[in-house]
Amino acid sequence: MLSDSCGRMRSMKSAVFVFLRGEADLPRKIAPQQPFELPAVPKVSQSAVIAVAIFLVAHLALLIGLTAPEKFVFDEVHYVPAARQMLAPTMSQPMLNPMLNPMHPPLAKEMIAASIAAFGDNALGWRYPSTLFGALAIVAIYLCGLALFSAQGPAIAAAAIAGFNQMVYVQARIAMLDIYALGFGLLAIAAFMHGFRRERPHALFAFAGALFGLAAACKWSGLFPLGICIVMIAVIRLLQGWHTLFADAKPSDWYRPDLWPDLRVQHVALCFAVLPALTYLAAFVPLYGASLPDLIEAQRRIFADNTTTAIAGHTYMSAWPSWPLLARPVWFLFDKTSENNVSAIVCLGNPLVAWPALLALAVVLRDFIVARRWDALLIAAFYFGSWLAWALLPRTLGFLYYYLPAATVASLALVYVLRRDGLPRWLLWAYVGVAAIGFAVMLPISAAFIGTSMQTFNRLMLFQSWI
């Protein structure tokens, strides 16, 4: 760290910061940086066509066999009745009809209610919106890939790997809240990633903030990536305030002293506080109107229910350190259809994606720390932030599907590693094929309409903790 003169600066290793503190010590011009140019982004029209194609393929795939079973699956027993209540004419009389499932914000349940009104109070009506947001989540990973890799091939591969990771597939075919928060959250992350390296990211950051508010209006875990964005911006602004320089600055650095020159405090507050709050609170208006006391009480109840340490256990509960290892899946459904056949939905994930992703994430983390790569920072921040945030909560009751956002972002880490210089270009697509094989193998225990024999089910339950 230098405190008197920039002339005494000596060369340092690439990972070392040189802090220039104090206005008296700051030279008139920042030390020369290597020319910075945004990587070429594929044409918007081409990307839009591909995004629509990905959405349609994913949506149609998720619709196949959606109505099996025609009864409630796992936590649908909580959320579907809450959605039904929103359609009841007596909803305006809370004293006579206490609100069901008040421990979560209402937006996802409102969309389930709208679907029930459109398609009927049946399995299709309950689950159809989930397929839309599952498809949107896969499109969002494609958009993240465009921001990170600036090429169509790797972006499409990332979307395919995310789809083949099974976890999105299972959550997108059940009337639960997580897939809604994931869809909004990943679209927000994509907007943030596209704005991260721009000189004027204001519009994209504002769009990301509004989407983060919608994600939180589905489930409060949607706040995690919003917090990650705020922390990244705060760190970068802090380093800029300290007049920090890298001794060997490179265009690929995640930090630059000239990053976002026109982004002011008021812009950050508008994008990542005001807009998220407005879109979040808008979801409560259909239920509470403009009643401030009711809005405050709703937030108090959500906070109380989500920060209270659970006393009772659950058969399929698991702790956050075990989620990346897929140590304890959640059996959403297990029905014997005959003497030797079962219909099953196991929220597990694809081991051929989840486990290799851990090695890829180690490489990403290394590149963020040692090589200071901006793309490695974004992948690592949104993966580890979405996962480790659960460690900060006082709840003891956790489930593997809480890992869904981090597991989906992990597909970007796999593509990041498999497209490194020196590796053959076919290797990435060969791995996509491997992921597809793993998805096909796990499909009989991921989709109830397929069914499987008890022998196959037992073979797929590789570990005792999976039973």
C-alpha positions as CSV (number, residue, x, y, z in Angstrom):
1,M,0.0,0.0,0.0
2,L,1.4,3.4,-0.9
3,S,0.7,6.6,1.1
4,D,3.1,9.2,-0.2
5,S,4.0,8.9,-3.9
6,C,3.0,6.9,-6.9
7,G,6.6,7.1,-8.1
8,R,7.6,4.6,-5.4
9,M,5.2,2.0,-6.7
10,R,7.0,-1.2,-7.6
11,S,5.7,-4.1,-9.6
12,M,3.7,-6.7,-7.6
13,K,2.2,-10.0,-8.3
14,S,-1.0,-10.0,-10.3
15,A,-3.2,-10.8,-7.3
16,V,-1.9,-7.9,-5.2
17,F,-3.8,-4.6,-4.8
18,V,-2.0,-1.3,-4.6
19,F,-4.0,1.1,-2.5
20,L,-3.6,4.8,-3.0
21,R,-5.2,6.6,-0.1
22,G,-5.9,10.3,0.2
23,E,-6.7,13.0,-2.3
24,A,-3.2,14.5,-1.9
25,D,-1.7,11.3,-3.0
26,L,-3.9,10.8,-6.1
27,P,-2.3,11.7,-9.4
28,R,-4.3,13.8,-11.9
29,K,-4.7,10.8,-14.1
30,I,-5.2,7.2,-13.2
31,A,-2.3,5.0,-14.1
32,P,-2.7,3.8,-17.7
33,Q,-4.9,0.8,-18.2
34,Q,-4.9,-1.6,-21.1
35,P,-7.6,-0.7,-23.6
36,F,-10.9,-2.0,-22.6
37,E,-13.4,-3.3,-25.1
38,L,-16.6,-5.2,-24.5
39,P,-16.5,-8.6,-26.1
40,A,-18.5,-8.9,-29.3
41,V,-22.1,-10.0,-28.4
42,P,-24.1,-12.0,-30.9
43,K,-26.8,-10.1,-32.8
44,V,-29.8,-9.3,-30.7
45,S,-32.2,-10.6,-33.4
46,Q,-30.4,-14.0,-33.6
47,S,-30.2,-14.3,-29.9
48,A,-33.9,-13.5,-29.6
49,V,-34.8,-16.2,-32.1
50,I,-32.7,-18.8,-30.2
51,A,-34.1,-17.7,-26.8
52,V,-37.7,-18.2,-28.1
53,A,-36.7,-21.6,-29.6
54,I,-35.2,-22.7,-26.3
55,F,-38.3,-21.6,-24.4
56,L,-40.6,-23.5,-26.7
57,V,-38.6,-26.7,-26.6
58,A,-38.2,-26.5,-22.8
59,H,-41.9,-25.6,-22.3
60,L,-43.2,-28.5,-24.5
61,A,-40.9,-31.0,-22.8
62,L,-42.1,-29.9,-19.4
63,L,-45.7,-30.2,-20.4
64,I,-45.5,-33.9,-21.3
65,G,-47.2,-36.0,-18.7
66,L,-47.7,-32.9,-16.5
67,T,-51.1,-34.0,-15.0
68,A,-49.7,-37.2,-13.6
69,P,-50.5,-37.7,-10.8
70,E,-53.9,-35.9,-10.6
71,K,-53.6,-35.6,-6.9
72,F,-51.5,-33.3,-4.7
73,V,-47.7,-33.9,-4.8
74,F,-45.6,-33.0,-1.7
75,D,-46.1,-29.3,-0.8
76,E,-48.8,-28.7,-3.3
77,V,-51.0,-29.5,-0.3
78,H,-50.0,-26.1,1.1
79,Y,-49.9,-23.8,-2.0
80,V,-52.9,-25.0,-4.1
81,P,-55.4,-24.4,-1.3
82,A,-53.9,-21.0,-0.7
83,A,-54.3,-20.2,-4.4
84,R,-57.9,-21.5,-4.3
85,Q,-58.6,-19.2,-1.4
86,M,-57.5,-16.2,-3.4
87,L,-60.3,-17.0,-5.9
88,A,-63.0,-17.3,-3.2
89,P,-65.5,-14.4,-2.9
90,T,-65.1,-14.4,0.9
91,M,-61.4,-13.6,0.6
92,S,-62.2,-10.0,1.7
93,Q,-63.3,-11.3,5.1
94,P,-60.0,-12.3,6.8
95,M,-61.6,-12.7,10.2
96,L,-63.9,-15.4,8.9
97,N,-61.3,-16.9,6.6
98,P,-57.8,-16.7,7.9
99,M,-55.3,-16.5,5.1
100,L,-53.7,-19.9,4.2
101,N,-49.9,-20.2,3.9
102,P,-49.1,-16.7,5.2
103,M,-45.5,-17.6,5.6
104,H,-44.6,-16.9,2.0
105,P,-45.3,-13.8,-0.2
106,P,-48.3,-14.2,-2.5
107,L,-47.1,-13.7,-6.1
108,A,-46.5,-17.3,-7.0
109,K,-49.7,-18.4,-5.4
110,E,-51.5,-15.6,-7.3
111,M,-50.2,-17.0,-10.6
112,I,-51.4,-20.5,-9.6
113,A,-54.8,-19.0,-8.8
114,A,-54.9,-17.3,-12.2
115,S,-54.0,-20.6,-13.8
116,I,-56.8,-22.4,-11.9
117,A,-59.2,-19.7,-13.1
118,A,-58.1,-20.3,-16.7
119,F,-57.6,-24.1,-16.9
120,G,-59.8,-25.3,-14.0
121,D,-59.1,-26.6,-10.5
122,N,-57.1,-29.7,-11.7
123,A,-53.6,-30.9,-12.1
124,L,-53.1,-28.8,-15.2
125,G,-54.4,-25.7,-13.6
126,W,-52.2,-26.2,-10.5
127,R,-48.9,-26.9,-12.4
128,Y,-49.1,-25.1,-15.7
129,P,-47.4,-21.8,-14.6
130,S,-44.5,-23.8,-13.2
131,T,-43.7,-25.1,-16.6
132,L,-43.6,-21.5,-17.9
133,F,-41.1,-20.4,-15.3
134,G,-39.1,-23.6,-15.7
135,A,-38.7,-22.8,-19.4
136,L,-37.9,-19.1,-18.5
137,A,-35.2,-20.3,-16.1
138,I,-33.5,-22.3,-18.9
139,V,-33.7,-19.3,-21.2
140,A,-32.2,-17.1,-18.5
141,I,-29.2,-19.4,-18.2
142,Y,-28.8,-19.0,-22.0
143,L,-28.8,-15.2,-21.6
144,C,-26.3,-15.5,-18.8
145,G,-24.1,-17.6,-21.1
146,L,-24.3,-14.9,-23.7
147,A,-23.1,-12.3,-21.2
148,L,-20.3,-14.4,-19.9
149,F,-19.0,-16.2,-23.1
150,S,-20.2,-13.9,-25.9
151,A,-20.9,-16.8,-28.1
152,Q,-24.0,-18.8,-29.1
153,G,-22.5,-22.3,-28.7
154,P,-21.4,-22.1,-25.1
155,A,-24.6,-20.2,-24.1
156,I,-26.8,-22.9,-25.7
157,A,-24.7,-25.6,-24.0
158,A,-25.2,-23.9,-20.6
159,A,-28.9,-23.9,-21.1
160,A,-28.9,-27.6,-22.1
161,I,-26.8,-28.6,-19.1
162,A,-29.2,-26.6,-16.8
163,G,-32.1,-28.4,-18.3
164,F,-30.5,-31.8,-18.0
165,N,-29.7,-31.2,-14.3
166,Q,-33.1,-32.8,-13.4
167,M,-33.7,-30.4,-10.5
168,V,-35.2,-27.7,-12.8
169,Y,-37.3,-30.4,-14.5
170,V,-38.7,-31.7,-11.3
171,Q,-39.5,-28.3,-9.8
172,A,-41.0,-27.0,-13.0
173,R,-43.6,-29.8,-12.9
174,I,-45.0,-29.2,-9.4
175,A,-47.1,-26.4,-7.9
176,M,-44.4,-25.1,-5.5
177,L,-42.9,-21.6,-5.2
178,D,-39.3,-22.3,-5.9
179,I,-39.4,-22.4,-9.6
180,Y,-41.2,-19.0,-9.8
181,A,-38.4,-17.4,-7.7
182,L,-35.8,-19.1,-9.8
183,G,-37.3,-17.9,-13.1
184,F,-37.5,-14.3,-12.0
185,G,-34.1,-14.5,-10.2
186,L,-32.2,-15.9,-13.1
187,L,-33.6,-13.4,-15.5
188,A,-32.5,-10.7,-13.1
189,I,-29.0,-12.2,-12.8
190,A,-28.8,-12.3,-16.6
191,A,-29.7,-8.6,-16.8
192,F,-27.1,-7.8,-14.1
193,M,-24.4,-9.8,-16.0
194,H,-25.1,-8.1,-19.2
195,G,-24.8,-4.7,-17.5
196,F,-21.8,-5.5,-15.4
197,R,-19.1,-4.6,-18.0
198,R,-21.1,-1.8,-19.6
199,E,-20.1,1.8,-19.2
200,R,-23.7,2.7,-18.6
201,P,-25.5,-0.2,-16.9
202,H,-28.3,1.9,-15.6
203,A,-31.2,0.4,-17.6
204,L,-30.1,-3.2,-17.2
205,F,-29.5,-2.8,-13.5
206,A,-32.9,-1.2,-13.1
207,F,-34.5,-4.1,-15.0
208,A,-32.6,-6.6,-12.8
209,G,-33.8,-4.8,-9.6
210,A,-37.4,-5.0,-10.7
211,L,-37.1,-8.7,-11.4
212,F,-35.4,-9.3,-8.1
213,G,-38.4,-7.7,-6.4
214,L,-40.7,-10.1,-8.3
215,A,-38.5,-13.1,-7.3
216,A,-38.7,-12.1,-3.6
217,A,-42.5,-11.7,-4.0
218,C,-42.6,-15.4,-4.8
219,K,-40.3,-16.5,-2.0
220,W,-37.9,-14.6,0.2
221,S,-35.0,-16.6,-0.9
222,G,-35.3,-14.5,-4.1
223,L,-33.6,-11.8,-2.1
224,F,-30.3,-13.7,-2.0
225,P,-29.1,-12.8,-5.5
226,L,-30.2,-9.2,-4.9
227,G,-28.0,-9.1,-1.9
228,I,-25.1,-10.5,-3.9
229,C,-25.4,-7.7,-6.5
230,I,-25.4,-5.1,-3.8
231,V,-22.3,-6.6,-2.2
232,M,-20.4,-6.7,-5.5
233,I,-21.3,-3.1,-6.3
234,A,-20.4,-1.9,-2.8
235,V,-17.0,-3.7,-2.9
236,I,-16.2,-2.2,-6.3
237,R,-17.2,1.3,-5.2
238,L,-15.2,0.9,-2.0
239,L,-12.1,0.0,-4.0
240,Q,-12.7,3.0,-6.3
241,G,-13.1,5.2,-3.3
242,W,-9.7,3.9,-2.1
243,H,-8.2,4.7,-5.5
244,T,-7.2,1.0,-5.8
245,L,-5.2,-0.2,-8.8
246,F,-4.0,-3.6,-9.9
247,A,-0.3,-3.4,-10.5
248,D,-0.6,-5.3,-13.8
249,A,-4.2,-4.3,-14.8
250,K,-5.8,-6.5,-17.5
251,P,-8.9,-6.0,-19.6
252,S,-10.3,-9.3,-18.0
253,D,-10.1,-7.9,-14.5
254,W,-13.3,-8.0,-12.5
255,Y,-12.4,-4.6,-11.0
256,R,-11.4,-1.5,-12.9
257,P,-11.1,2.1,-11.5
258,D,-13.0,3.5,-14.4
259,L,-15.9,1.0,-14.2
260,W,-19.4,2.6,-14.3
261,P,-18.2,6.2,-14.3
262,D,-21.8,7.7,-14.3
263,L,-23.4,5.3,-11.8
264,R,-24.2,7.3,-8.7
265,V,-25.4,6.3,-5.3
266,Q,-28.9,7.4,-6.2
267,H,-28.9,5.2,-9.2
268,V,-27.8,2.2,-7.2
269,A,-30.5,3.0,-4.6
270,L,-33.2,3.2,-7.2
271,C,-32.1,0.0,-9.0
272,F,-31.5,-2.2,-6.1
273,A,-33.7,-0.8,-3.3
274,V,-36.6,1.3,-4.6
275,L,-37.5,-0.7,-7.7
276,P,-37.3,-4.1,-5.9
277,A,-39.4,-2.8,-3.1
278,L,-42.1,-1.5,-5.4
279,T,-42.4,-4.6,-7.5
280,Y,-42.3,-6.7,-4.3
281,L,-45.1,-4.8,-2.6
282,A,-47.2,-4.6,-5.7
283,A,-47.8,-8.4,-5.3
284,F,-49.6,-7.7,-2.0
285,V,-52.0,-5.1,-3.4
286,P,-54.6,-7.6,-4.7
287,L,-54.8,-9.1,-1.2
288,Y,-54.5,-6.1,1.1
289,G,-55.1,-3.1,-1.1
290,A,-53.2,0.0,0.1
291,S,-53.6,-0.8,3.8
292,L,-50.2,0.0,5.3
293,P,-50.9,-1.8,8.6
294,D,-51.9,-5.0,6.8
295,L,-48.8,-4.8,4.6
296,I,-46.5,-4.4,7.6
297,E,-48.3,-7.2,9.4
298,A,-47.9,-9.5,6.4
299,Q,-44.1,-8.8,6.4
300,R,-43.8,-9.4,10.1
301,R,-45.6,-12.8,9.8
302,I,-43.3,-13.9,6.9
303,F,-40.2,-12.8,8.8
304,A,-41.3,-14.6,12.0
305,D,-42.2,-17.8,10.1
306,N,-39.0,-17.9,8.1
307,T,-36.5,-17.1,10.9
308,T,-37.9,-19.3,13.6
309,T,-35.8,-22.3,14.4
310,A,-37.8,-25.4,13.5
311,I,-38.3,-27.8,16.4
312,A,-39.9,-30.8,14.6
313,G,-37.8,-32.7,12.1
314,H,-38.8,-33.9,8.7
315,T,-38.1,-37.2,7.0
316,Y,-36.3,-35.6,4.0
317,M,-34.7,-32.7,5.7
318,S,-31.0,-32.0,5.1
319,A,-28.4,-29.4,6.0
320,W,-26.9,-27.0,3.5
321,P,-23.3,-28.5,3.5
322,S,-24.7,-31.7,2.1
323,W,-26.6,-30.2,-0.8
324,P,-23.8,-30.1,-3.4
325,L,-23.1,-33.8,-2.8
326,L,-26.8,-34.7,-3.3
327,A,-26.6,-36.5,0.0
328,R,-30.3,-36.5,0.9
329,P,-33.0,-36.2,-1.9
330,V,-36.6,-35.4,-1.3
331,W,-39.2,-38.0,-2.3
332,F,-42.1,-35.9,-3.7
333,L,-44.1,-39.0,-4.7
334,F,-43.8,-42.7,-4.3
335,D,-46.9,-44.7,-5.3
336,K,-47.0,-48.4,-6.0
337,T,-49.0,-48.9,-9.2
338,S,-48.7,-52.7,-9.2
339,E,-46.9,-55.4,-7.4
340,N,-43.6,-54.6,-9.0
341,N,-44.0,-51.1,-10.4
342,V,-44.0,-47.6,-8.9
343,S,-44.7,-44.1,-9.9
344,A,-42.1,-41.8,-8.4
345,I,-40.9,-38.2,-8.3
346,V,-37.6,-37.8,-6.5
347,C,-36.1,-34.3,-6.2
348,L,-32.5,-35.3,-6.6
349,G,-30.6,-33.8,-9.5
350,N,-28.4,-35.4,-12.1
351,P,-25.2,-36.7,-10.5
352,L,-23.4,-36.5,-13.8
353,V,-24.0,-32.7,-13.7
354,A,-24.0,-31.9,-9.9
355,W,-20.8,-33.7,-9.0
356,P,-18.5,-32.6,-11.9
357,A,-19.8,-29.1,-11.3
358,L,-17.9,-29.1,-8.0
359,L,-14.6,-29.5,-9.7
360,A,-15.5,-26.9,-12.2
361,L,-16.4,-24.5,-9.4
362,A,-13.0,-25.0,-7.8
363,V,-11.4,-23.9,-11.1
364,V,-13.8,-20.9,-11.3
365,L,-12.9,-19.9,-7.7
366,R,-9.2,-20.2,-8.5
367,D,-9.5,-18.0,-11.6
368,F,-11.5,-15.4,-9.6
369,I,-8.8,-15.2,-6.9
370,V,-5.6,-15.7,-8.9
371,A,-6.4,-14.5,-12.5
372,R,-9.0,-11.9,-11.3
373,R,-11.3,-12.8,-14.1
374,W,-14.7,-10.9,-14.2
375,D,-16.6,-13.9,-15.6
376,A,-15.2,-16.2,-12.8
377,L,-16.3,-13.6,-10.2
378,L,-19.9,-13.5,-11.5
379,I,-20.2,-17.3,-11.6
380,A,-18.6,-17.8,-8.2
381,A,-20.6,-15.0,-6.6
382,F,-24.0,-16.2,-7.7
383,Y,-23.3,-19.8,-7.0
384,F,-21.7,-19.5,-3.6
385,G,-23.9,-16.6,-2.6
386,S,-27.1,-18.5,-3.4
387,W,-25.9,-21.6,-1.6
388,L,-24.1,-20.2,1.5
389,A,-26.8,-17.6,2.3
390,W,-28.7,-20.5,3.8
391,A,-26.0,-21.0,6.3
392,L,-26.8,-17.5,7.8
393,L,-30.4,-18.4,8.6
394,P,-31.4,-19.7,12.0
395,R,-33.7,-22.3,10.5
396,T,-32.7,-26.0,11.1
397,L,-35.2,-27.3,8.6
398,G,-33.8,-27.4,5.1
399,F,-34.3,-29.4,1.9
400,L,-32.2,-30.2,-1.1
401,Y,-34.4,-28.1,-3.4
402,Y,-33.2,-25.0,-1.6
403,Y,-30.0,-25.7,-3.6
404,L,-31.9,-25.2,-6.9
405,P,-30.6,-21.7,-7.8
406,A,-27.0,-22.6,-7.0
407,A,-27.3,-25.9,-8.8
408,T,-28.7,-24.2,-11.9
409,V,-25.9,-21.5,-11.9
410,A,-23.4,-24.3,-11.7
411,S,-24.1,-25.2,-15.3
412,L,-22.2,-21.9,-16.2
413,A,-19.2,-23.1,-14.3
414,L,-19.1,-26.3,-16.3
415,V,-19.2,-24.5,-19.6
416,Y,-16.6,-22.0,-18.3
417,V,-14.1,-24.8,-17.7
418,L,-14.9,-26.9,-20.8
419,R,-14.3,-24.1,-23.2
420,R,-10.9,-23.1,-21.8
421,D,-8.0,-22.6,-24.2
422,G,-6.3,-25.8,-25.1
423,L,-9.3,-28.0,-24.8
424,P,-10.9,-29.4,-28.0
425,R,-14.1,-27.7,-29.0
426,W,-16.0,-31.0,-29.2
427,L,-15.4,-31.7,-25.5
428,L,-18.1,-29.3,-24.3
429,W,-20.7,-30.9,-26.6
430,A,-19.6,-34.4,-25.6
431,Y,-20.2,-33.5,-22.0
432,V,-23.7,-32.2,-22.9
433,G,-24.3,-35.6,-24.3
434,V,-23.1,-37.2,-21.1
435,A,-25.5,-34.9,-19.1
436,A,-28.3,-35.9,-21.4
437,I,-27.6,-39.6,-20.8
438,G,-27.7,-39.0,-17.0
439,F,-31.0,-37.1,-17.4
440,A,-32.5,-40.0,-19.4
441,V,-31.3,-42.6,-16.8
442,M,-32.9,-40.6,-13.9
443,L,-36.1,-39.7,-15.8
444,P,-38.1,-42.7,-14.6
445,I,-37.8,-41.4,-11.0
446,S,-38.3,-37.8,-12.0
447,A,-41.6,-38.0,-13.9
448,A,-44.6,-39.8,-12.4
449,F,-46.2,-40.5,-15.8
450,I,-43.3,-42.8,-16.8
451,G,-43.2,-45.2,-13.9
452,T,-40.5,-47.8,-13.3
453,S,-40.0,-51.2,-11.7
454,M,-38.9,-51.6,-8.1
455,Q,-35.7,-53.2,-9.3
456,T,-34.8,-50.1,-11.4
457,F,-35.8,-47.8,-8.6
458,N,-33.6,-49.6,-6.2
459,R,-30.7,-49.6,-8.6
460,L,-31.0,-45.8,-9.0
461,M,-31.0,-45.3,-5.2
462,L,-27.2,-45.5,-5.1
463,F,-26.7,-44.7,-1.4
464,Q,-28.5,-45.5,1.8
465,S,-29.1,-41.8,2.5
466,W,-31.2,-41.7,-0.8
467,I,-33.8,-44.1,0.6
